[in-house]
Amino acid sequence: MAGFPILRSRRVRGTPYSERVEAAGLGGYTVYNHMLVATAFRSMEEDCAHLKQHVQLWDVACERQLEITGPDARRLAVLMSARDLSGAEPGRCYYTPVTDANGGMLNDPVALCLGEDRFWFSLADSDLLFWALGLAEGLGLNVRICEPDVSPLGIQGPKSDELASRVFGDGVRALKFFRFGYFPFRGRELLVARSGWSHQGGFEVYLDDGSLGLELWDALWEAGRDLEVRAGCPNLIERIESGLLSYGNDMTREDTPLECGLERFCGLDSDREFVGKSALLRQREEGVKRRLTGLRVDARIASISATLPCRFGGAAAGYVTSAAYSPDFGATLAFAMLDIAAAAPGAEVEVEHDGVVSEALVCAIPFEK
């Protein structure tokens, strides 16, 4: 690997699949939830093009599971989640913002309802386990909270149904989006969900025994050779094209779901209470002062997950949060948190980057060609 190596330790952990990931031509690592996750293999552009045509295996073991079990598990899940999980059904996945008392985003996990009194929150990059422990302790809830040995492996791309069915059986094809089931693998039953951090379609296998990681990877790899299977990872170009937000980059605790365009995932009109509801209701009544929106930039900007200043009418108006040049769109696409006056689709703003200023057009998310 070029550049500086990342030292593994108990604080920065490898995964059950790391050996195969590194053998597949890894281009670099970053750290996510205290674990290693790949950033690219051949190149971001080539990885993206392959993802849209074939199938990839993604080591996303960094999507750690916050497990809540016990008599009060549903009560705690409902209290934590801006989305109403009071009627959550076993076998279903739910994307949900998690907010603090001021409505600030703490995480945006996918919640899996495994049973009436058992939930997994498949986490973005923040230590939500401590938040759950604090709420449970403060309210005296009868729950058990832990991070179980669960390491998701993604199967992403248009050939993912074919590959998954070769390893887990044709029944996996019947899974609807954001549903999961249990499928046989080498004498065990593994949880497989139709989900993943791309819009190319696919599955995530929630491996609950890290010692089987290489065996699972190898089985999928061998079954996918004629499908042109490759190792891959969440791709910045593809996720921006698809309007997929990244917690920690495009939104933080300084932002609310309403500012991030996630109001439809917040149960603000139900009688249910959750942490942050009163703050979000107040913000909705008063109106948001800024909003996360899309930008089409009139310049080629190197792929970033960082902030770039934006101006509107000659005044500071916000900042870019993520950007990448999209070969398919023939333009640099970006997400930006902008003052509400600058956030209307069709507005023109200026972006400062690489010592220059470029024009940009405000667009709705997701982007349209």
Secondary structure, DSSP 8 states (H G I E B T S, - for coil): --S-----SSSSB--TTHHHHHHTT--EEEEETTEEEEEESS-HHHHHHHHHHS-EEEE-TTS-EEEEESTTHHHHHHHHBSS--TT--TTBEEE--EE-TTS-EEE--EEEEEETTEEEEE--SS-HHHHHHHHHHHHT---EEE--S-EEEEEESTTHHHHHHHHH-GGGGG--TTBEEEEEETTEEEEEES--SSSS-EEEEEES-GGGHHHHHHHHHHHTGGGT-EEE---HHHHHHHT---BTTTB-TTS-TTTTT-GGGS-TTSS---TTHHHHHHHHHH--SEEEEEEEESS----BSS-EEEEETTEEEEEEEEEEEETTTTEEEEEEEEEGGG-STT-EEEEEETTEEEEEEEE-SS---
